[in-house]
Amino acid sequence: MGKRDKGHMKTQKWLLISAVSLLVLGGVVSSGVVGLNWQKIDRYIHVPTLSGSTHTSDTNYKIVSEESVVTDVVDKVSPSVVTVGITQTSRPNNANMFLNPFDPFGQFQQPQNAPQKVEQDIGSGFIISADGLIVTNKHVVADTQAKYRVITNDNKTYDVVKIYRDTDNDLAIVKINATGLKPIEMGDSNKIKVGQTAIAIGTALGEFRNTVTVGVISGVGRGITAGGALDGSSEQLSNVIQTDAAINPGNSGGPLLNSAGQAIGVDTAVAQDGQNIGFALPINVVRDAVANFNSTGQFNRPYMGVEYRMISRQVAILNDLPEGAYVMNVVSGSPAEKAGVQTDDIITKINGAKLTDTNDLAHVVSGKKVGDQVTLTIWRNNQTLTKSVTLGVQG
């Protein structure tokens, strides 16, 4: 064998030994035997990550900040959110329809042929006092013949012993005999802004308790007509909050929350012909109602007695009409009827203050007291009239 062949064999042996040594050394280093550990080294090496991703170290991980806001709110508020259920018996051989409380604002259905006891989760609510006062929607507890119950977040069930219904808004306060409940923190609905985070918690579809949906505030100061699809009943709601956080039947009465976990609205209605268009009553309406309730024990808010629709500035210009509240109906025996207000009148001012979309009739009247006398400026048949109305209490 020549020198060249021997040299070639020595080179191959050296390369083989080197390769084996590197493999052994790599295993030792990777296992941390010599004090190095890739997981420890990883702590000192910055690895770029995509925006919104999470980085895992050992068995611990941190949720990104946006998710943390939502989960923190859910943890904070869930103990204050309740489910409202109903116990009701349908009446057979009755030509009248019976109330389906699952439908917002009282949709009606034909009764079954045989008597049937119905127990169902139908809505949501939230706790406002440790001793059992709970806010929900009036349409959730509209059936005066039914029995209602409240199920708290820890699955305890309480019978509703008293219901106070707000005659002017889709609000109700129900009372249960309980202590040590966690009241929700109320925010200020006058300070909300379009685009801010909105979180809804409720019993979606009357089946899925504590469902959480997330979106944004889509609009404020909306005026809507909400009602049942079959019975033709309707209710005018003004200055409501619009959100794209999913609000489903069963969410009614639950809280709409900001990112601080404060209630800024009461989930109330959803647009039937649109997607992700829901509405909530401003929490400041609840504040006023609760303050009045705490001082009087009832919702004795000032009452005029007209059903109306606001005429916006744009509509007024297009139709050569004044801006204000168009009177669709005057309630029989109401203060408005006694003062001579008529259907088709347009109320343009109250005590000299112009009525607009953002300063509508309900808003102005709610700032008065029962017994206050107000002066209405009315447009009727191209003439301007004034009427004096003494605000009363709806019976």
Order of alpha helices (4+ residues) and beta strands (2+ residues): alpha-alpha-beta-beta-alpha-beta-beta-beta-beta-beta-beta-beta-beta-beta-beta-beta-beta-beta-beta-alpha-beta-alpha-beta-alpha-beta-beta-alpha-beta-beta
